[in-house]
Each structure stands twice: as C-alpha cells, then as structure tokens.
Amino acid sequence: MVIASPPTYLKMEIPGQVFSAMGKHALAEKNMPSAPRPVTNTAADKRWRPVEAAMRRNGYRAGGLIEALHAVQRAYGYIDEAAMRAIGAALQLPLSKIYGVVTFYHFFHLKPKGRHTCVVCLGTACYIKGADRLLQTISREQQVSPGETTADGRLSLLTARCVGACGQAPAVVIDDQVVGQAEESAIHRQLAGLNSAGPGSDEEQP
Ligand code: FES
C-alpha cells in the first residue's frame, strides 16, 4: 500500500520553536506552500488559537491579514518566518507580501523584543531633520545596532518608515510614547531613565 506523504503545510513549524533569519532566498514565492485552508499544523500550540480565530473570523480573507499579525504579535511577542508562512498558507498570500506588511509597520517585530523599545523614524520628514544622525548616536551610546537588542535584553533599537508624527519630525517612539522634535540630549536622558524591568514596572533606578 502506498502511503502519501503529508502536505507540506503540515510540516511547518510555529513561532517559539524555530526562528530563522529572513533572507532574500526565504522570500522566494515559489517556496510558499499551496495549502488548503484552514491551516491545521498549529493546532497543538495553544498560543496559535487566537491567530486561527482571527483568520476564521475574517473568513480566511486577505483583508484579515493585519488582525492575524496582531494576534501573532500578542501571542508570541514577535512574528517570525514560520508564522508568516502559516498565515500565508491560510490566507493564500505570498510570503513577500506578508513580509512587506510586517516590516512596514513599526509595531510588528521580526525578533523577540527587549524589555524596552526605542523606534527611530527614518521616514522622509524625519530623515531630513537628522533622524539618521540621531539613530547613530543612540546606537553608539546604547551599544546596540539598529534592529537589534542589547546584550542584557533591556532595549531594542528599531527603525520605522513613518510613525505618523511627521509634523513633529524627527520622531522617536520610546515604549509606545511618541517623542516629537527629538533631540539627542533628551533622548539620552529618557533612555538612561528606563528601568531594567520593562514598561509599567515600579522598579527604582539606582
Ligand atoms: S516620516 Fe517620521 S513620523 Fe512620518
């Protein structure tokens, strides 16, 4: 008797179990599985349930992409390639499109975040007001490259194309609080004052 191998979407891994860097080869649409929907490979992971529920609520239509991505972000804290592939299979969307959406919005993250986040807007309005220099200064002072998290997990330094505060350029978002007309000294003070436990913690600074 010939036993057919399972469809490829059943073999896909889920966030938390695997993280692979998003390289250009990983974006090749030919690698996208053409899976029937709904995706069932993630049924064993309870954290995936709200993601599945979000996609089901939207009839597995492409218009539910943002809601599904928010659900992944809430459940796992970040959105990795495996999650994007699973959503792509369910919503019949190419990985390249999902990757484009995830990287466009600053509130989505491809890697686990630090306890605090500092997002420097590099959109046109902010760039011409010196956002690039500001980013370099923060990177040097905090000893972390853009897109990365400090070795102690305290701070993630991220960039965005626009955070919706163009009139206050250059704009920086620290723990979801927009700092407009950001100056190096003010950002330095604010980052130095962040506690080590994370936003909302009562921990005192030394
Ligand atoms: S370009 Fe920076 S807030 Fe819009």
Boltz pocket constraint, residues with backbone or C-beta under 6 A from the ligand:
constraints:
  - pocket:
      binder: B
      contacts: [[A, 121], [A, 122], [A, 123], [A, 124], [A, 125], [A, 126], [A, 127], [A, 161], [A, 162], [A, 163], [A, 164], [A, 165], [A, 166], [A, 167], [A, 169], [A, 171]]
      max_distance: 6.0
